[in-house]
Amino acid sequence: MTPLTSPLIPLALAGLADEKKSQAVTDWAARLGWVVGLLLFVALLYWLMREGWKWRGTLQGDLPELPAAPEHPGEPLLTMSGRYHGSTTAGQWLDRIVARGLGTRSRAELTLTDQGVHVVRPGAQDFFIPADALRGARLDKGIAGKVLTEGGLLVITWAHGDREIDSGFRSDRAAEHTAWAEALTARTTRTTSHHHDTEGAR
């Protein structure tokens, strides 16, 4: 005997196919919803960060214009190619300074002369740290939003307006950091001694 085919079987198969189609459509809709939600969340975070950056810049509006390099800065004593990683209030490595372009990370070319440190930044504002504004230098591992290995960062402390600022640099050749820290510390010591001698003479 030839077994009779139940008319319910094709109907059941058709139902399964429809169910799979419906499930696939539902999965895509759910995924699309997650993607849209994630994009909106990222956009909100970006907006909050941007507003926070602008607010911080407004609070630091009293920071004077950055010094420009003198026309004749003198003979180079040391040079360095690397990156500028940002500036903070001296001794407060999370208190980022964003006014006057100091918050912009960039490539940097540093030149030390008898007159100070000239910082050239392609795509960002250059600035000059006069020798009498130097307050010290050290090797460190982090500055606002950037953490490196121990000694991976050269931090130069300098005075500008009524603030003391820590500016972080990383050389393409990290071995150069020590020579820079020693040279800047020696200059700071000489400048401080000269200042004290001048004050005593008065």
N, C-alpha and C positions, 0 to 999 in steps of 0.2 A: 504494500500500500504506500501510496505517496502521502507523506505527512502533509496535513493542511497547514498552510502558513497563516498565522493569526494576523488579522488586520491591525492588531494593537502594536505589533513590533515596529512597523514603519513610523507609527505615530510617536512611539517612545523615543526612537532614534531622532526624529525631527525635534522632539522636545529637548533632548540632550544638546543637539546642535544649537538650538535657540538659546539655551541656558549658557552654553560656552560663549556665544556671541555677546550676550548680555553681560557676562562676567568680564570679558575682555574690554568692553566699552566702559564698564564701571572702573576697572583697574586703571585705564588710561585717564579717566576723569579724576581719579584720586591722585594719580601721579602729577597730573597737570596742576591740581590744586596745591599740592606740596611745593612744587617748583615756584608757582606764583607767590605763595606765602613766604618761601625762603628769600626770593628776590625782594619782596617788600620789606622783610626784616633787615636784609643787608643794606637796602636803600635808607632805612630809618637809622641804622647805626652810622652810616656814612654822614647823613645829615646832622646827627647829634655830634659827631666828631668835628665836623666842619664848624658848627655853631660854637662848640667849646673852644676851638682854635681861635675863632674870631673874637670871642669873649676874652680869652687870655691876652690876645694882642691889644684889645682895648684897655685892659687893666695895665698893660706895660707901655701905654702910650707916652709916658714921661721919659722913656729911654731916649737919650740924644741920638742924633745921626751917627752912624759908625764912622770912625776916623778913616780918612783916605791916606794912601801911601804918599810920602813926600816925593817931590819931583826927582830928587837925587838921594835915594835911600842908602847908598853906600855899597861897599863890596859884600857879596854873599859870604857868610860864614858857614851856614848849613842850608841844605835844600831838602825838600821832602815831597814826594808824590804819593797821594793816597786819597782818603775820603774824610770829609767833614761829617761828623755824626750828630752835631747839635750842641746847644749851650744851655746851661742851667744856672740858677743862683748858686754862687760858690758854697760848697759844703752841703748842698741839698740836691742830690743827683736826680730826683724826680720832679723838681720844680723847673720845668722846661721854659726857656725864654724863646718866644716866637716873633717878637717885634723886630723891626728893621731887617727882616730876612734871616735872622739867626736861627729860626726854626726849620729852615729848608736844608735837608741833607743833600750833599752834592760831592762831586769830585773836588779835590783841592790840591793846590800847589803852594807849599809853604817855603818862604825864604827868610832866614834869620840874618839880620845885619846889625851893625852897632846901633842903629836907630830903632830897631824893633823887629816885629814879625809881620811880614806881608802875606796875606792869605788871598790867593787868586782862586775864584770858584767859577768854572764854566757853567753858564746857565743860571747863576745865582749872584747875589751882590758880593763883590770883593770887600775886604776890610783890612785895616792895619792896626796892630797892637803896638803902640809906642813903647819904647824901652822903659820909660819911667812909669808906665801903667802896669808892667809885669809884676805879679805878686807871687809867682811860683809855678812849678810844673811837677807832675808826678806821673807814674805809670799806674793805670787802674784797669778795671775790667768792665765797667759799665757806666752809662750815662743815659738818662731819660729815654726809655724805649729801646735801648741797645745794650745787650750784654755779650761780652766776649770772654775769651780765656784770660786768666790772670796776666796782667801786664800787656794785654792786647790793645790798650788804648793809651794815647798820650793826652793828658789833660793839662791844658794851660790855664792858669788862673790870672785874671787881669781885671783892672778897675776901669769902669766906664760910667761917667756921670756919678751918681751916688750909689752905684751897685758894684759888687765884685762878682765876676762871672767865671764859670768853669766852661771851657770849650774843649770838646773831645775830637781828636783826630786819630786815624789809623793809617799808618804808612803801608804802602805796598810791600815794603821790606821791614817787617816788625822789629828786626834787630836794630834799626835806626832809632827806635824810641829812647833807648838809654842815653845815647849821645845827645839827643835833643833835651831830655829832662835835665841832664847834668849841665849843659850849656845855659839853659834858661834859668836854672837854679843859681848858677854862678853869677849870671847877669843881675838877677834879682837881689842877691846878697850885696853885690857891688853898689847897685842903685840905692838900696836901703842904707848902707853905710855912708854913702855920699850925702844922702838926705839928712841923716842924723848929724854928720859933721857940719853941714851947712846950718842946721838949726842951732847947733851948739855955738857956732861962730857969732850968731846973732845975739 
